[in-house]
Amino acid sequence: ELGPSDLRHVESMSHTPSGAGKINKLNAVILGESLASEENDLVMPSPGFSQSALISSQEQYEKMYKKSVEDPAGFWSEIASEFYWEEKWNPNEVCKENIDVTNGRVNIEWFKGAKTNICYNAVDRNISAGNGDKVAIYWEGNEPGQDGQLTFAQLLDRVCQLANYLKQVGVKKGDAVIIYLPMLMELPIAMLACARIGAVHSVVFAGFSAESLAQRIIDCKPKIVITCNAVRRGPKVIFLKDIVDSALTESAKNNVSVDICLTYENPSAMKREETKWQDGRDVWWQDVVPNFPTKCDIEWVDAEDPLFLLYTSGSTGKPKGVLHTTGGYMIYTATTFKYAFDYKPSDIYWCTADCGWITGHSYVTYGPLVNGASVLVFEGAPNYPDAGRCWDIVDKYKVTIFYTAPTLVRSLMREGDEFVKRYSRKSLRVLGSVGEPINPSAWRWFFNVVGDSRCPISDTWWQTETGGFMILPIPGAWPQKPGSATFPFFGVQPAIVDEKGKEIEGECSGYLCIKKSWPGAFRTLYGDHERYETTYFKPFAGYYFTGDGCSRDKDGYYWLTGRVDDVINVSGHRIGTAEVESALVSHPQCAEAAVVGVEHEVKGQGIYAFVTLVEGVPYSEELRKSLTLTVRNQIGAFAAPDKIHWAPGLPKTRSGKIMRRILRKIASRQLNELGDTSTLADPGVVDQLIALADC
Ligand code: PRX
């Protein structure tokens, strides 16, 4: 997919002594921040926090880290022994790996031959430990006052009923199940039910359009799709079942037919009678699932059997099915959760991510529940009915750990401190951030205003592919630097490499790679192992390439600086520029499109699209709207371009390659940094584009 020569040059991610890269710099300027001393700005953990933390000092971290890299098999076996395994692993074969493409096929295996089940570990095991009456899931609906809860014992009943239903309709170990649900309790229930019977779930974020859903259905050919009729999000109602209906029609055209569409009736959003229905295919969840027994045998699976597929964006058009397996993923998500948030059994944990993304897999469902944590699932929008909703929820449930994305922090920060200060937030102990670099001013607001300067912030850097946290400040152990994800997790060996793939030591900037495998690593791209190797292991032989730029400062702190490939990060949602381009060119009046990311005050990055129209078609406001709508329909609302820039011509080399470097500069209006344009086939297009910039 990518060769090192296609990567964005380190220019856009250089870590100057004063900053965590370009995004931070821009936000910092917008937010009126001084950049001078970022790198020297240390925020110390409070002695009280450190004293009672699981890892309470730098020395303790260093000792554990040393062991984890010198003896990974021993380190992870010891941790794995804390979980339930129906059959143990061979101590001599804890990890088998080849991540060096020059030595043959890339292959990663942890605990192969051992048998376990992640649903058993996340639910039954907690009940056996005497926690059956502990709340596993608190649920807060879209409207304040709408709520529910399930203890671990009740969760087990619900999971078993659904698992039995799935078995009865013929879902077997290894079969794919698509889940297209909003944040109802039924979403983690459905994930766990699949895991219980060894089925492979693929959750599709319920903000994806019918076309995106169809694409995923066509790729993994599920026996069944699980959805609900509609959901309320803030003031809006979204008719999910209609989207599923169109997706199923589309997939049938591609010879993939799905036998059953199990539909949860969500009466607060839509009545059953109003839901469009296809007899023979559609089944109401409430009509069938509760009739099944609340006991369901476990399917013991191999540690290396697939647990789930999650589609994510790459630098080419087609989303890729990231495949995670069971055993390594289980211990990795559970262990990272425990240490990153200094988890204690009395904690009430809230992660605002949707289960449709990896954060919701690893840190709403699996990591916390395997630890026996009480998890809050929130259906609604964080600014509805007003910008104080999050803190209202924090007080209502006495949330102790609050994990969110910088985009949410920035959007709430804009609304002013008053919405925060209205609530006590006394229960909060640890804060977390994920999805994109958090700019220091947002970090500080989160720390000072939300956390009353009391709660450490775990800025967790990781990816869909990594399964769990990779670089993060273990709270209590490290002095933090606002905007830096700090240090690697146990067993993670980061390497910063230069263009030629040579590792650079000490203080430097370059491409972030990882040297060895870790238990939570993805094992392949579904149905395309070659693409797996080409995308992640070929750019820099001997390493896993993350696609991110990174700097390391004089104190060894890591500063993530954003993607260096054609992937952009919009409000923490990852989207390939090629996906947006292919949606745009499907519009009958669009001849060509080039999409780049541009800094955005709230979203981190915004989507900036240059479009060339079919000969003779005039550009108009109406056409702009219609192009935007096409992207919404083909991908989802979150991928809609923030700016459409009409381009009579695009800057291309003589061989016809679009020069994105120039487009990025035009998009960010850095017009005096355009660089050499003499190699363009037609240098005149640049002036033309600049002239049209504010059309
Ligand atoms: O660029 C990095 C950014 O998000 C990308 C991964 O996106 P995705 O697979 O959708 O997973 C998002 C949730 C883990 C990374 O390549 N990213 C994620 N977390 C951070 C981050 N960038 C900087 N700091 C972070 N904490």
Boltz pocket constraint, residues with backbone or C-beta under 6 A from the ligand:
constraints:
  - pocket:
      binder: B
      contacts: [[A, 312], [A, 358], [A, 359], [A, 433], [A, 434], [A, 435], [A, 436], [A, 437], [A, 438], [A, 459], [A, 460], [A, 461], [A, 462], [A, 463], [A, 464], [A, 465], [A, 471], [A, 485], [A, 546], [A, 547], [A, 548], [A, 560], [A, 561], [A, 562], [A, 563], [A, 569], [A, 572], [A, 573], [A, 574]]
      max_distance: 6.0
